[in-house]
Amino acid sequence: MTDIEVRPRRSFDRSRLRLGIVFAVVLGAMVFLLAQGLGNATSFYRNADEAVATRDQLATKRFRLQGVVVPGSIKDVGADVTFGVEYNCVTVLVHHSGTRPPLFKNGIPVVLEGAFAKGTNTFESDTILVRHTSEYRTKASQKAEATEKERCST
C-alpha cells in the first residue's frame, strides 16, 4: 500500500475568508449609502409661519423652508443675498450663500434648504428652489402655488 499524504485544506479556508471580507465591505458600503440617502430624504418642509412657531424645536436642524419672497426685500451682500420669505403673514429673514436660480425674484414662491443660524431667527440657506414653468406639475409645484396664494397682502 501507498501512503497518501493529506494536506490541510488551507486554500478553501482562505477563499472563504476572502469572500467574507468582500461581502462585509460590500454590505458596509450599502449600509453607508442607504444611511446617506435616508439622511437626505428626511429633509422636511416647513412653511414660514410653522418654522417660526416651532423655532425652538428646530434649533439648528436642516429643513426646507417654504414661502413667498417678500417684494422689495432682496439685498445683495457681496456674493450672498438676504431677503424675507413669508407665509400666512409671518416673515422669516433669509441669508443665502450660493448660487441663485435665474428665475429668483420678488414675489415668487420658493423652497429654501438650510437651517436657522444658532441663536438667531435668521434662516441660513444654501439652496433656492424655484418652480420653472406653469406646465411643470408636481406635488411640490402645486404646494408652491398654494404658498403663493397665502402671501400676505398689506
N, CA, C and O of each residue as an XYZ file, in Angstrom:
616
protein
N       0.794     -1.168      0.000
C       0.000      0.000      0.000
C       0.846      1.244      0.000
O       1.965      1.272      0.513
N       0.292      2.245     -0.576
C       0.997      3.504     -0.683
C       0.439      4.478      0.348
O      -0.769      4.598      0.554
N       1.371      5.156      0.976
C       0.928      6.183      1.918
C       0.578      7.455      1.144
O       1.381      7.970      0.366
N      -0.610      7.934      1.372
C      -1.037      9.178      0.717
C      -0.951     10.296      1.753
O      -1.489     10.224      2.858
N      -0.259     11.301      1.333
C      -0.081     12.437      2.234
C      -1.303     13.354      2.130
O      -1.674     13.790      1.040
N      -1.894     13.625      3.230
C      -3.069     14.503      3.260
C      -2.612     15.888      3.710
O      -2.011     16.061      4.771
N      -2.917     16.843      2.879
C      -2.552     18.231      3.201
C      -3.776     18.959      3.747
O      -4.909     18.681      3.355
N      -3.531     19.869      4.632
C      -4.660     20.646      5.155
C      -5.289     21.494      4.042
O      -4.599     21.906      3.110
N      -6.547     21.741      4.137
C      -7.280     22.481      3.110
C      -7.228     23.987      3.393
O      -8.258     24.604      3.662
N      -6.096     24.542      3.335
C      -5.930     25.965      3.618
C      -6.523     26.834      2.515
O      -7.107     27.878      2.804
N      -6.384     26.427      1.272
C      -6.873     27.261      0.176
C      -8.378     27.465      0.294
O      -8.877     28.545     -0.023
N      -9.104     26.454      0.740
C     -10.551     26.591      0.917
C     -10.848     27.578      2.038
O     -11.727     28.427      1.885
N     -10.144     27.490      3.153
C     -10.352     28.409      4.269
C     -10.001     29.840      3.882
O     -10.690     30.781      4.274
N      -8.933     30.002      3.114
C      -8.527     31.347      2.678
C      -9.554     31.940      1.738
O      -9.874     33.124      1.839
N     -10.076     31.137      0.826
C     -11.052     31.674     -0.117
C     -12.348     32.057      0.604
O     -12.994     33.038      0.236
N     -12.731     31.287      1.629
C     -13.908     31.649      2.420
C     -13.669     32.953      3.179
O     -14.562     33.794      3.289
N     -12.458     33.107      3.698
C     -12.118     34.337      4.407
C     -12.174     35.534      3.462
O     -12.729     36.576      3.810
N     -11.602     35.389      2.273
C     -11.628     36.475      1.274
C     -13.065     36.810      0.889
O     -13.435     37.980      0.804
N     -13.864     35.784      0.658
C     -15.262     36.004      0.296
C     -15.992     36.729      1.430
O     -16.791     37.630      1.175
N     -15.725     36.347      2.662
C     -16.337     37.000      3.813
C     -15.942     38.460      3.912
O     -16.777     39.311      4.217
N     -14.680     38.757      3.657
C     -14.198     40.146      3.708
C     -14.853     40.975      2.609
O     -15.306     42.093      2.857
N     -14.903     40.430      1.397
C     -15.530     41.142      0.277
C     -17.004     41.391      0.591
O     -17.512     42.489      0.365
N     -17.684     40.381      1.108
C     -19.091     40.525      1.463
C     -19.278     41.612      2.520
O     -20.193     42.428      2.410
N     -18.437     41.631      3.523
C     -18.535     42.626      4.592
C     -18.305     44.042      4.051
O     -19.000     44.977      4.450
N     -17.346     44.200      3.157
C     -17.068     45.516      2.577
C     -18.254     45.992      1.738
O     -18.669     47.145      1.847
N     -18.799     45.104      0.902
C     -19.942     45.470      0.063
C     -21.150     45.805      0.937
O     -21.839     46.794      0.684
N     -21.411     45.002      1.948
C     -22.520     45.260      2.847
C     -22.339     46.586      3.591
O     -23.293     47.347      3.753
N     -21.122     46.856      4.038
C     -20.834     48.121      4.710
C     -21.065     49.314      3.797
O     -21.613     50.331      4.224
N     -20.646     49.193      2.537
C     -20.851     50.279      1.566
C     -22.340     50.502      1.323
O     -22.788     51.644      1.223
N     -23.099     49.427      1.230
C     -24.540     49.555      1.006
C     -25.222     50.228      2.196
O     -26.094     51.076      2.010
N     -24.838     49.862      3.392
C     -25.417     50.468      4.596
C     -25.075     51.954      4.636
O     -25.933     52.777      4.958
N     -23.841     52.303      4.316
C     -23.422     53.703      4.294
C     -24.250     54.506      3.294
O     -24.754     55.581      3.621
N     -24.391     53.976      2.057
C     -25.152     54.683      1.031
C     -26.622     54.813      1.414
O     -27.234     55.854      1.174
N     -27.182     53.786      1.997
C     -28.572     53.831      2.439
C     -28.753     54.883      3.534
O     -29.722     55.642      3.516
N     -27.832     54.927      4.472
C     -27.913     55.913      5.559
C     -27.801     57.334      5.004
O     -28.526     58.230      5.438
N     -26.903     57.539      4.056
C     -26.754     58.859      3.450
C     -28.034     59.258      2.722
O     -28.514     60.383      2.863
N     -28.578     58.329      1.943
C     -29.791     58.610      1.186
C     -30.960     58.923      2.094
O     -31.708     59.866      1.834
N     -31.133     58.153      3.154
C     -32.232     58.408      4.083
C     -32.018     59.695      4.845
O     -32.977     60.400      5.160
N     -30.771     60.007      5.145
C     -30.483     61.262      5.843
C     -30.909     62.454      5.012
O     -31.465     63.414      5.546
N     -30.656     62.406      3.705
C     -31.051     63.496      2.826
C     -32.551     63.488      2.583
O     -33.157     64.546      2.411
N     -33.155     62.310      2.565
C     -34.580     62.203      2.289
C     -35.435     62.673      3.458
O     -36.612     62.983      3.276
N     -34.868     62.728      4.635
C     -35.661     63.124      5.792
C     -35.746     64.636      5.952
O     -36.283     65.130      6.943
N     -35.220     65.368      4.980
C     -35.354     66.813      5.000
C     -36.839     67.144      4.851
O     -37.461     66.721      3.877
N     -37.416     67.884      5.787
C     -38.846     68.115      5.782
C     -39.163     69.579      5.498
O     -38.319     70.459      5.671
N     -40.385     69.820      5.063
C     -40.843     71.167      4.732
C     -41.488     71.835      5.935
O     -42.157     71.194      6.746
N     -41.269     73.129      6.025
C     -41.990     73.962      6.979
C     -42.335     75.249      6.236
O     -41.479     75.846      5.583
N     -43.573     75.666      6.340
C     -43.936     76.984      5.851
C     -43.337     77.997      6.823
O     -43.028     77.655      7.965
N     -43.176     79.225      6.382
C     -42.532     80.243      7.221
C     -43.221     80.380      8.578
O     -42.548     80.495      9.602
N     -44.546     80.370      8.595
C     -45.248     80.517      9.873
C     -45.020     79.315     10.791
O     -44.892     79.481     12.004
N     -44.970     78.114     10.226
C     -44.703     76.910     11.021
C     -43.275     76.912     11.566
O     -43.027     76.513     12.704
N     -42.350     77.367     10.731
C     -40.944     77.402     11.158
C     -40.761     78.347     12.341
O     -40.033     78.033     13.283
N     -41.417     79.497     12.295
C     -41.308     80.447     13.406
C     -41.970     79.874     14.658
O     -41.448     80.018     15.764
N     -43.123     79.222     14.481
C     -43.839     78.660     15.631
C     -43.068     77.525     16.302
O     -43.199     77.313     17.508
N     -42.266     76.797     15.529
C     -41.508     75.652     16.077
C     -40.008     75.938     16.112
O     -39.196     75.013     16.089
N     -39.646     77.206     16.167
C     -38.234     77.614     16.126
C     -37.396     76.909     17.182
O     -36.296     76.451     16.875
N     -37.870     76.808     18.392
C     -37.098     76.185     19.474
C     -36.876     74.698     19.212
O     -35.799     74.175     19.501
N     -37.866     74.022     18.676
C     -37.729     72.587     18.371
C     -36.785     72.359     17.193
O     -36.031     71.385     17.171
N     -36.831     73.260     16.217
C     -35.978     73.104     15.036
C     -34.509     73.345     15.362
O     -33.626     72.716     14.779
N     -34.255     74.254     16.290
C     -32.876     74.613     16.672
C     -32.056     74.860     15.414
O     -32.379     75.758     14.637
N     -30.988     74.070     15.199
C     -30.134     74.250     14.016
C     -30.238     73.051     13.077
O     -29.323     72.797     12.294
N     -31.355     72.309     13.150
C     -31.563     71.167     12.242
C     -31.861     71.660     10.837
O     -32.523     72.681     10.650
N     -31.361     70.915      9.841
C     -31.650     71.246      8.440
C     -33.086     70.903      8.102
O     -33.617     69.875      8.523
N     -33.706     71.794      7.328
C     -35.043     71.532      6.813
C     -35.266     72.424      5.599
O     -34.417     73.242      5.246
N     -36.420     72.251      4.970
C     -36.781     73.076      3.820
C     -37.811     74.106      4.267
O     -38.846     73.764      4.840
N     -37.514     75.353      3.999
C     -38.391     76.462      4.355
C     -39.118     76.917      3.103
O     -38.509     77.138      2.056
N     -40.431     77.052      3.229
C     -41.230     77.448      2.077
C     -41.926     78.759      2.362
O     -42.420     78.988      3.466
N     -41.960     79.618      1.357
C     -42.653     80.889      1.483
C     -42.546     81.672      0.192
O     -42.001     81.197     -0.804
N     -43.077     82.874      0.230
C     -43.044     83.776     -0.917
C     -42.019     84.864     -0.614
O     -42.001     85.417      0.486
N     -41.163     85.174     -1.597
C     -40.157     86.225     -1.417
C     -40.884     87.559     -1.243
O     -41.663     87.974     -2.100
N     -40.617     88.215     -0.127
C     -41.260     89.486      0.183
C     -40.783     90.532     -0.833
O     -39.583     90.770     -0.965
N     -41.734     91.156     -1.553
C     -41.350     92.176     -2.538
C     -40.519     93.286     -1.912
O     -40.856     93.806     -0.848
N     -39.425     93.643     -2.586
C     -38.541     94.710     -2.134
C     -37.554     94.302     -1.060
O     -36.808     95.147     -0.565
N     -37.525     93.024     -0.682
C     -36.648     92.615      0.419
C     -35.291     92.087     -0.037
O     -34.407     91.890      0.796
N     -35.102     91.854     -1.322
C     -33.849     91.261     -1.814
C     -32.722     92.284     -1.750
O     -32.806     93.354     -2.352
N     -31.658     91.940     -1.006
C     -30.484     92.815     -0.864
C     -29.217     91.992     -1.084
O     -29.001     90.987     -0.407
N     -28.397     92.410     -2.012
C     -27.116     91.743     -2.247
C     -26.140     92.120     -1.142
O     -26.012     93.290     -0.782
N     -25.450     91.107     -0.605
C     -24.440     91.305      0.424
C     -23.190     90.591     -0.078
O     -22.961     89.426      0.247
N     -22.383     91.293     -0.867
C     -21.231     90.650     -1.504
C     -21.723     89.580     -2.463
O     -22.558     89.853     -3.325
N     -21.211     88.364     -2.319
C     -21.647     87.260     -3.165
C     -22.938     86.639     -2.644
O     -23.567     85.846     -3.345
N     -23.341     86.991     -1.422
C     -24.539     86.435     -0.803
C     -25.731     87.361     -1.038
O     -25.607     88.431     -1.633
N     -26.882     86.916     -0.554
C     -28.088     87.727     -0.666
C     -28.941     87.521      0.585
O     -28.994     86.422      1.136
N     -29.607     88.587      1.026
C     -30.572     88.478      2.119
C     -31.930     88.879      1.565
O     -32.028     89.706      0.658
N     -32.969     88.283      2.123
C     -34.335     88.605      1.713
C     -35.280     88.000      2.745
O     -34.867     87.228      3.611
N     -36.525     88.356      2.639
C     -37.527     87.785      3.521
C     -38.433     86.849      2.752
O     -38.696     87.063      1.569
N     -38.913     85.808      3.423
C     -39.969     84.966      2.858
C     -41.121     84.982      3.851
O     -40.908     85.025      5.063
N     -42.338     84.945      3.331
C     -43.491     84.992      4.219
C     -44.502     83.926      3.840
O     -44.587     83.475      2.698
N     -45.262     83.548      4.855
C     -46.381     82.629      4.681
C     -47.353     82.930      5.803
O     -46.954     83.001      6.966
N     -48.619     83.107      5.476
C     -49.647     83.482      6.456
C     -49.229     84.703      7.258
O     -49.400     84.740      8.477
N     -48.689     85.683      6.588
C     -48.296     86.969      7.176
C     -47.178     86.870      8.214
O     -46.989     87.797      9.001
N     -46.438     85.764      8.229
C     -45.273     85.626      9.094
C     -44.044     85.635      8.197
O     -43.972     84.882      7.226
N     -43.081     86.489      8.522
C     -41.893     86.655      7.688
C     -40.665     86.075      8.384
O     -40.497     86.212      9.596
N     -39.814     85.428      7.596
C     -38.540     84.897      8.080
C     -37.434     85.567      7.275
O     -37.487     85.586      6.045
N     -36.441     86.113      7.953
C     -35.278     86.695      7.294
C     -34.372     85.560      6.826
O     -34.100     84.627      7.583
N     -33.906     85.638      5.587
C     -33.068     84.592      4.999
C     -31.732     85.192      4.581
O     -31.678     86.263      3.976
N     -30.666     84.492      4.910
C     -29.334     84.817      4.404
C     -28.920     83.644      3.537
O     -28.757     82.528      4.030
N     -28.748     83.894      2.240
C     -28.434     82.814      1.305
C     -26.999     82.935      0.806
O     -26.566     83.993      0.348
N     -26.270     81.819      0.908
C     -24.924     81.719      0.343
C     -24.970     80.656     -0.735
O     -25.389     79.525     -0.485
N     -24.551     81.009     -1.909
C     -24.569     80.041     -3.016
C     -25.199     80.657     -4.242
O     -25.505     81.849     -4.288
N     -25.382     79.806     -5.234
C     -25.941     80.301     -6.491
C     -27.432     80.569     -6.360
O     -28.130     79.952     -5.555
N     -27.896     81.501     -7.169
C     -29.319     81.825     -7.224
C     -29.859     81.390     -8.574
O     -29.209     81.607     -9.597
N     -31.031     80.781     -8.596
C     -31.603     80.408     -9.891
C     -31.945     81.669    -10.689
O     -32.259     82.706    -10.104
N     -31.885     81.586    -12.008
C     -32.180     82.771    -12.824
C     -33.585     83.329    -12.599
O     -33.801     84.527    -12.785
N     -34.530     82.504    -12.211
C     -35.909     82.952    -12.021
C     -36.173     83.535    -10.638
O     -37.301     83.928    -10.341
N     -35.156     83.598     -9.793
C     -35.314     84.133     -8.440
C     -35.600     85.628     -8.517
O     -34.825     86.390     -9.096
N     -36.736     86.045     -7.920
C     -37.103     87.460     -7.915
C     -38.135     87.711     -6.818
O     -38.576     86.777     -6.148
N     -38.513     88.957     -6.640
C     -39.525     89.340     -5.660
C     -40.874     88.709     -5.979
O     -41.249     88.568     -7.142
N     -41.599     88.331     -4.924
C     -42.977     87.908     -5.073
C     -43.226     86.497     -5.563
O     -44.371     86.146     -5.848
N     -42.182     85.668     -5.671
C     -42.395     84.299     -6.152
C     -42.285     83.298     -5.008
O     -41.570     83.546     -4.037
N     -42.987     82.167     -5.111
C     -42.834     81.135     -4.095
C     -41.490     80.431     -4.252
O     -41.059     80.139     -5.368
N     -40.837     80.165     -3.134
C     -39.546     79.479     -3.146
C     -39.510     78.429     -2.051
O     -40.253     78.500     -1.072
N     -38.638     77.460     -2.234
C     -38.317     76.486     -1.202
C     -36.821     76.619     -0.969
O     -36.032     76.555     -1.911
N     -36.435     76.803      0.283
C     -35.037     77.018      0.646
C     -34.565     75.848      1.501
O     -35.306     75.350      2.349
N     -33.335     75.415      1.274
C     -32.752     74.361      2.101
C     -31.703     74.976      3.002
O     -30.857     75.749      2.553
N     -31.763     74.627      4.278
C     -30.797     75.162      5.225
C     -31.267     74.963      6.650
O     -31.971     74.001      6.958
N     -30.867     75.889      7.523
C     -31.207     75.797      8.944
C     -31.162     77.196      9.545
O     -30.577     78.118      8.976
N     -31.794     77.333     10.708
C     -31.689     78.599     11.423
C     -30.273     78.728     11.975
O     -29.695     77.762     12.472
N     -29.725     79.941     11.877
C     -28.405     80.198     12.449
C     -28.528     80.127     13.966
O     -29.522     80.574     14.538
N     -27.526     79.569     14.603
C     -27.549     79.369     16.057
C     -27.770     80.697     16.778
O     -27.055     81.673     16.550
N     -28.771     80.711     17.648
C     -29.048     81.881     18.470
C     -29.737     83.025     17.757
O     -29.861     84.110     18.324
N     -30.198     82.814     16.510
C     -30.880     83.880     15.777
C     -32.163     83.338     15.163
O     -32.439     82.139     15.214
N     -32.938     84.243     14.585
C     -34.122     83.845     13.831
C     -33.873     83.961     12.331
O     -34.818     83.967     11.541
N     -32.608     84.051     11.939
C     -32.243     84.122     10.527
C     -32.035     82.720      9.983
O     -31.334     81.900     10.576
N     -32.658     82.463      8.848
C     -32.530     81.167      8.199
C     -31.324     81.228      7.258
O     -31.287     82.063      6.354
N     -30.345     80.356      7.464
C     -29.144     80.284      6.625
C     -29.399     79.266      5.516
O     -29.491     78.066      5.775
N     -29.512     79.743      4.301
C     -29.859     78.897      3.161
C     -28.638     78.651      2.281
O     -27.768     79.511      2.145
N     -28.591     77.447      1.681
C     -27.547     77.166      0.691
C     -28.140     76.704     -0.635
O     -27.405     76.502     -1.602
N     -29.459     76.536     -0.693
C     -30.122     76.126     -1.930
C     -31.464     76.838     -2.043
O     -32.237     76.890     -1.086
N     -31.730     77.386     -3.230
C     -33.026     78.002     -3.524
C     -33.660     77.199     -4.651
O     -33.055     77.002     -5.705
N     -34.881     76.738     -4.418
C     -35.623     76.013     -5.442
C     -36.793     76.873     -5.901
O     -37.558     77.386     -5.084
N     -36.924     77.024     -7.224
C     -37.971     77.848     -7.811
C     -38.687     77.005     -8.858
O     -38.049     76.261     -9.603
N     -40.005     77.119     -8.916
C     -40.772     76.427     -9.945
C     -40.461     77.086    -11.293
O     -40.452     78.313    -11.390
N     -40.210     76.290    -12.322
C     -39.754     76.831    -13.600
C     -40.883     77.246    -14.520
O     -40.825     78.341    -15.080
N     -41.898     76.434    -14.705
C     -42.986     76.815    -15.607
C     -44.305     76.395    -14.998
O     -44.353     75.571    -14.085
N     -45.376     76.973    -15.517
C     -46.696     76.605    -15.025
C     -47.127     75.246    -15.562
O     -48.074     74.654    -15.046
N     -46.447     74.743    -16.588
C     -46.787     73.443    -17.151
C     -46.132     72.292    -16.397
O     -46.537     71.142    -16.564
N     -45.155     72.573    -15.591
C     -44.455     71.550    -14.812
C     -45.247     71.312    -13.543
O     -45.161     72.106    -12.606
N     -46.019     70.230    -13.492
C     -46.940     69.989    -12.401
C     -46.484     68.810    -11.551
O     -46.528     67.663    -11.996
N     -46.055     69.091    -10.350
C     -45.719     68.059     -9.388
C     -46.362     68.452     -8.072
O     -46.936     69.534     -7.950
N     -46.263     67.570     -7.089
C     -46.795     67.923     -5.766
C     -46.101     69.160     -5.227
O     -46.727     70.020     -4.608
N     -44.775     69.239     -5.473
C     -44.017     70.402     -4.983
C     -44.480     71.681     -5.677
O     -44.606     72.721     -5.030
N     -44.735     71.618     -6.986
C     -45.158     72.824     -7.696
C     -46.567     73.228     -7.272
O     -46.869     74.418     -7.181
N     -47.429     72.249     -7.013
C     -48.777     72.564     -6.551
C     -48.722     73.183     -5.155
O     -49.492     74.092     -4.843
N     -47.806     72.685     -4.317
C     -47.642     73.257     -2.980
C     -47.112     74.691     -3.094
O     -47.489     75.562     -2.310
N     -46.237     74.930     -4.076
C     -45.708     76.277     -4.291
C     -46.828     77.219     -4.728
O     -46.852     78.377     -4.312
N     -47.755     76.741     -5.559
C     -48.886     77.565     -5.965
C     -49.739     77.930     -4.756
O     -50.172     79.073     -4.614
N     -49.975     76.956     -3.892
C     -50.746     77.210     -2.672
C     -50.015     78.235     -1.801
O     -50.642     79.100     -1.189
N     -48.696     78.130     -1.754
C     -47.887     79.071     -0.971
C     -48.064     80.486     -1.502
O     -48.201     81.435     -0.730
N     -48.061     80.621     -2.821
C     -48.199     81.938     -3.439
C     -49.550     82.566     -3.074
O     -49.639     83.781     -2.893
N     -50.589     81.748     -2.968
C     -51.913     82.259     -2.605
C     -51.966     82.701     -1.155
O     -52.819     83.511     -0.793
N     -51.073     82.187     -0.315
C     -51.059     82.528      1.111
C     -50.257     83.792      1.391
O     -50.102     84.177      2.550
N     -49.750     84.437      0.361
C     -48.957     85.633      0.565
C     -49.779     86.692      1.258
O     -50.944     86.907      0.925
N     -49.184     87.337      2.199
C     -49.851     88.368      2.976
C     -49.977     89.628      2.136
O     -48.973     90.166      1.669
N     -51.177     90.095      1.944
C     -51.337     91.328      1.171
C     -51.641     92.460      2.133
O     -52.656     92.472      2.829
N     -50.733     93.396      2.141
C     -50.907     94.532      3.055
C     -51.112     95.798      2.285
O     -51.277     96.863      2.880
